[in-house]
Amino acid sequence: MMKLIPKRRTSRRYRKHEQAISSVNTEGERSAWKWGCDNGKCVKSLIDAHSREPALSLEACKMFCNEYGLLWPRPTGEAQLGNFLSKINLNNIDLQIPNKGRTDSLMDEAGQRFRQIVSLSVPNGLKAKASGKALTVYLVNENPDVREFSLDMDESYTLSVSPSSADRLNATIVASTYFGLRHGLETLSQLIVYDDIRDHLLVVRDVNISDKPVYPYRGILLDTARNYITVDAIKSTIDAMAAVKLNTFHWHITDSQSFPFVSEREPRLSKLGAYTPNKVYTKEIIKEVVNYGLVRGVRVLPEFDAPAHVGEGWQDTNLTVCFKAEPWASYCVEPPCGQLNPAREELYDRLEHIYMDMADAFRPDMFHMGGDEVSERCWNSSEEIRQFMVQNRWELDKASYLKLWNYFQTKAQDRAYKAFGKRLPLVLWTSTLTDYTHVENFLNKDDYIIQVWTTGSDPQISNLLRRGYRLIMSNYDALYLDCGFGAWVGSGNNWCSPYIGWQKVYDNSPKAMAGPHSDLILGGEAALWTEQADSTTLDGRLWPRAAAMAERLWAEPSSDWHEAEHRMLNVRERLVRMGIKSESLEPEWCYQNEGYCYH
Amino acid sequence: MNWHWTLVFTVLVNLAKGNDENGVDPSPDTYEPSWVYKCEAEDGCERSERPEPTTGVGNSSFMVFESLDVCRTVCGRYGGLWPQPVTAVLSTQTVKIHPDFLRFDLENAPVETRELLVEMTRVVTANLLAECNGNVTEVVETPVTVYISVTSPSLVLSWDTDEQYYLDVQNKVDNVAVHVSAQTVYGARHALESLTQLIASDRPDYSKRRQCGLQMVAGAKVRDRPVYRHRGLVLDTSRNFIPMADVRRTIDGMAATKMNVFHWHVTDSQSFPLESRSVPQFTRYGAYSADEIYSAEEVRELIRYAQIRGVRVVMEIDSPAHAGNGWQWGKEYGFGDLAVCVNARPWRQLCIEPPCGQLNPANPAMYRVLRDLYKDIAELLPKPALFHMGGDEVYLGCWNSSKEIVSYMKTKGFDTDVEGYMRLWAEFHAKALQIWDEENGAAGDQRQPVILWSSELTQPERIQSYLDKDRYVIEVWEPLSSSLLNQLLRLGYRTISIPKDIWYLDHGFWGKTKYSNWRRMYGHLLPRDPNVLGGEVAMWSEYVDAQALDTRVWPRAAAAGERLWSDPRGGFAPAEPRMQRLRGRLRARGLRPDVLSPAWCAHHDSRCL
């Protein structure tokens, strides 16, 4: 039910003016305000019943008033948006798919998602009038058999909207893959707004857009080990990612705190390591998530972090060292400690089992092997490892522990290739192993992609690039979305404080960090480590800040966040309508009064 | 009866079975437990391997539980109670109960209080069901009778309300008798909240079983009363609108932590969502939209909702600054400017944040409109009414930019310097207070003190000339380093403490402000002075709306809740297991509290310090 402004009961002294206010109401008593575009900003004013000029609703105005309308991320090629909004009938939208192939079922689901998102543009409790033009959407996929993710997949598309007759509009999306086509549908859905003055859906008419991303890898990392994340929460994260054209869900599925990944070949790991028996991800669940991502153009990339960041789950294998060691600060970065014992040959069989199970469940085109924060003191605390070092004629110093680590990584790499049945691209976090001064001794640049989590000004970045390594940017000073909250061990605030505002996320440009080697930057990724987040709080940590990154990675605009602010406030509202509990960025007043809330 | 030793017994049986199995089916439905929770006096509840069969019944120095919640409910001196009571003696044994066999005996409560008490007991039942996600499947017929004894027939909720209570749980052979005794219904409500917290679901954390039963501490004696009488939370519903359902949920959280003042910063310069029956223009011109309004009826319902939960609603109409949208229609109605510099640009010199706006003290019509608003509010608020007049961040430059105000100053003989504007500001408050007294009096109340934020006007060298200490309570929001609170106490003013660098929940997301985690909020001590009525935490909503509200407020506000109720001596460490339990409780009741730590830490008390 729509809530009306209650009937006014004015006191006597106001009575003579009553007429004046009543006349404000042109449409029942719903909306007192209209917006007009003035100099690139939407200006709020009272609806004037005597005026012949059509009153614009807030969103309709924003669609007009901005160079990129309400599109997020903004297109990178031609973006021609016409000056007319046409009323369309929600019940009369028709999708035409001329080319058939292996993506047919995906197309069906993408069409359903499109209809659903369009219907969500009608605010809760309101009902769009069932009149207006019909809309026919032609979805032309030039390669309808391609449904595999890869780092060089083509995500481009073109979109045009034009009237075909007096009562019909045509929208045409052309793309060379399903992934591009799907992006085109997201864009089309963003051209549709609700007019709450007249209760109509409106679409921008006379549109020509050609669009493709600047970076091929645009991701979100979610840690599901520090706290478990429900499958529903993962799916809704993927939904939001699809809305802003992010394409990789990096699943940090295990860590030392818990092991929720169900390995059918090594079932004891999750049996002992899951927080509770129902806080697990089985093969069936993962396949469901992977397919959910595929429909939404989002690859699901598994990470099995090793040799550090393991612990719970491995209790009865005897393959870890310093598990739960105290004082923990001597052996790891946070409790509980734990590292794999690379001296044990049996370890690599177990790893291969885990990789095989990951291959079955994820069928990934890339694989993340973790590799961060290895503690030599942890390894050094084990008599067995020290002996192994001596047998190999290694010292017990830093350099030798790097050799041990490399020994582990090399064997793990072989097992990974074997398990996945192909030499798929591997990703590792920056660490002492990836230090540019010696990385070439350990990691082949054609095999490994390095994910950078140190700051954006770290000289490692330019030096790794100079040596030809491909990078994914997750520099913590702009892309770690867990920063800024209270510490959970000790007092004060967490290690990477302060909180990162959306502006900083938006302005974090891989191109600027890469200098002359930006071709080696595959893209970026926002990380949500979940020491202090779980399914109940996930949305607010990720959104809408991850959307700010999404535009940066899609478009790499030369302008900064100021240019994007009005659209950013709108994408936040759109996410909220999708059921994503996004943080609020500003008072609603600022959304309604563009250009007033400057610094 | 379900003694913990019987739990140990079932554990041993399962262990024997588990040993035979290798290559266990990973399907969670057939999952066998691989651990239990062990309560140890020093360390709280810790996940651990199942005990060996030889260390068993009789000689064990610790207790084991299949459910973490049950472990927390009996483990430690205060079990799962939040805030910590003055004294509590809790049995380590539990008894299984079912809400259908819970009876409340109100014979010893005055007739006048029974209707309210019945509603309070309904909250208990609902909260118990919530522990089992709405369905307590394990039915036991053990009768539990709660004898509620209340002395006073009064339903008044004020700073003078006696909130202390006694709670006594006795497990007889075939029934459980609970005795609640309190001076007032509100003390009794707190006892009922504590009673709820002596109960937890025994659903084992390792099982996907659908069964859920409730375990209640089998014997308890709790004596309890608050240290501070004003334990509040400010919610700003103007910068962003907060729907009523979310406001109610916030009050649920307050009730769970025995906080008793909902300070509703309902309007500000950004928007005016509060319906005024006499002045519909406020919302017509000031609400963000027709859907973002609190109708008078909804406000009335909220006040009742809060009362049932022992929470008093304090309405704040911030003035003379922080008023703009909602007041901008004066000219159109022939009243002149009710407010000045509304939405003015550039805003820097005229207000603290856009949009600007300050009431126009030179315009008598402004006072007439204010009177109508006050009349509506006085009719809404229960008596004695507690009203907050704001009074913060007045920008003299804003008034100084108005010719009308400058010329009014001349006629009054005020200089147009700082002190002159202080006189103008003080005159505004004096007139506003007089209007409030008249309207609140007309609504049947005595003269009541009102609250003002600390400001330039409340500086020690100024305040006595302008603000009578019997009429004004000062809410001091200066940072911890400021001496204002102590200076005002020395001058005899009653105060409420809300140090912004510790107890502002919006800090850490803008500018140079720092986020306070619950441990920091918990560590803040207020002066023990009878004139410190208590404290508040504040949720300003520039960066928050309904979407993120819960995670910002909870569970951190509860840290202040315990500080204000119990003012415990120990640091946060002994409180942390109870805090983890509270977070689970809030979740069960439908809130979305933020996470404190990896779940691993919640399973290993004292390991993540």
Chai-1 contact restraints between the chains, C-beta under 6 A:
chainA,res_idxA,chainB,res_idxB,connection_type,confidence,min_distance_angstrom,max_distance_angstrom,comment,restraint_id
A,K3,B,D291,contact,1.0,0.0,6.0,A-B,restraint_1
A,I5,B,A290,contact,1.0,0.0,6.0,A-B,restraint_2
A,P6,B,S295,contact,1.0,0.0,6.0,A-B,restraint_3
A,R8,B,P280,contact,1.0,0.0,6.0,A-B,restraint_4
A,R9,B,R277,contact,1.0,0.0,6.0,A-B,restraint_5
A,S11,B,S278,contact,1.0,0.0,6.0,A-B,restraint_6
A,H17,B,Y333,contact,1.0,0.0,6.0,A-B,restraint_7
A,R30,B,A290,contact,1.0,0.0,6.0,A-B,restraint_8
A,A32,B,R284,contact,1.0,0.0,6.0,A-B,restraint_9
A,R226,B,P598,contact,1.0,0.0,6.0,A-B,restraint_10
A,N227,B,V595,contact,1.0,0.0,6.0,A-B,restraint_11
A,N227,B,P598,contact,1.0,0.0,6.0,A-B,restraint_12
A,N227,B,A599,contact,1.0,0.0,6.0,A-B,restraint_13
A,Q257,B,P598,contact,1.0,0.0,6.0,A-B,restraint_14
A,Q257,B,W600,contact,1.0,0.0,6.0,A-B,restraint_15
A,V262,B,P26,contact,1.0,0.0,6.0,A-B,restraint_16
A,P267,B,V24,contact,1.0,0.0,6.0,A-B,restraint_17
A,P267,B,P26,contact,1.0,0.0,6.0,A-B,restraint_18
A,K271,B,V24,contact,1.0,0.0,6.0,A-B,restraint_19
A,L272,B,S34,contact,1.0,0.0,6.0,A-B,restraint_20
A,Y275,B,A599,contact,1.0,0.0,6.0,A-B,restraint_21
A,T276,B,D205,contact,1.0,0.0,6.0,A-B,restraint_22
A,T276,B,Y206,contact,1.0,0.0,6.0,A-B,restraint_23
A,P277,B,P28,contact,1.0,0.0,6.0,A-B,restraint_24
A,P277,B,Y31,contact,1.0,0.0,6.0,A-B,restraint_25
A,P277,B,Y206,contact,1.0,0.0,6.0,A-B,restraint_26
A,P277,B,K208,contact,1.0,0.0,6.0,A-B,restraint_27
A,N278,B,P28,contact,1.0,0.0,6.0,A-B,restraint_28
A,N278,B,K208,contact,1.0,0.0,6.0,A-B,restraint_29
A,V280,B,P28,contact,1.0,0.0,6.0,A-B,restraint_30
A,P335,B,R607,contact,1.0,0.0,6.0,A-B,restraint_31
A,P335,B,C608,contact,1.0,0.0,6.0,A-B,restraint_32
A,G484,B,G508,contact,1.0,0.0,6.0,A-B,restraint_33
A,G484,B,Y515,contact,1.0,0.0,6.0,A-B,restraint_34
A,F485,B,Y515,contact,1.0,0.0,6.0,A-B,restraint_35
A,G486,B,N517,contact,1.0,0.0,6.0,A-B,restraint_36
A,W488,B,S597,contact,1.0,0.0,6.0,A-B,restraint_37
A,V489,B,C608,contact,1.0,0.0,6.0,A-B,restraint_38
A,S491,B,R519,contact,1.0,0.0,6.0,A-B,restraint_39
A,N493,B,Y515,contact,1.0,0.0,6.0,A-B,restraint_40
A,Y499,B,G508,contact,1.0,0.0,6.0,A-B,restraint_41
A,Y499,B,F509,contact,1.0,0.0,6.0,A-B,restraint_42
A,E531,B,P598,contact,1.0,0.0,6.0,A-B,restraint_43
A,Q532,B,V595,contact,1.0,0.0,6.0,A-B,restraint_44
A,A533,B,V595,contact,1.0,0.0,6.0,A-B,restraint_45
A,D534,B,V595,contact,1.0,0.0,6.0,A-B,restraint_46
A,T536,B,R592,contact,1.0,0.0,6.0,A-B,restraint_47
A,T537,B,T551,contact,1.0,0.0,6.0,A-B,restraint_48
A,T537,B,D594,contact,1.0,0.0,6.0,A-B,restraint_49
A,T537,B,V595,contact,1.0,0.0,6.0,A-B,restraint_50
A,G540,B,A548,contact,1.0,0.0,6.0,A-B,restraint_51
A,G540,B,T551,contact,1.0,0.0,6.0,A-B,restraint_52
A,V576,B,Q547,contact,1.0,0.0,6.0,A-B,restraint_53
A,K581,B,Q547,contact,1.0,0.0,6.0,A-B,restraint_54
A,S582,B,Q547,contact,1.0,0.0,6.0,A-B,restraint_55
A,E583,B,A548,contact,1.0,0.0,6.0,A-B,restraint_56
A,S584,B,N240,contact,1.0,0.0,6.0,A-B,restraint_57
A,S584,B,Y543,contact,1.0,0.0,6.0,A-B,restraint_58
A,S584,B,V544,contact,1.0,0.0,6.0,A-B,restraint_59
A,S584,B,D545,contact,1.0,0.0,6.0,A-B,restraint_60
A,P587,B,R239,contact,1.0,0.0,6.0,A-B,restraint_61
A,P587,B,N240,contact,1.0,0.0,6.0,A-B,restraint_62
A,P587,B,Q270,contact,1.0,0.0,6.0,A-B,restraint_63
A,P587,B,E542,contact,1.0,0.0,6.0,A-B,restraint_64
A,E588,B,N240,contact,1.0,0.0,6.0,A-B,restraint_65
A,E588,B,Y288,contact,1.0,0.0,6.0,A-B,restraint_66
A,W589,B,Q270,contact,1.0,0.0,6.0,A-B,restraint_67
A,Y596,B,P354,contact,1.0,0.0,6.0,A-B,restraint_68
A,Y596,B,P355,contact,1.0,0.0,6.0,A-B,restraint_69
A,C597,B,P354,contact,1.0,0.0,6.0,A-B,restraint_70
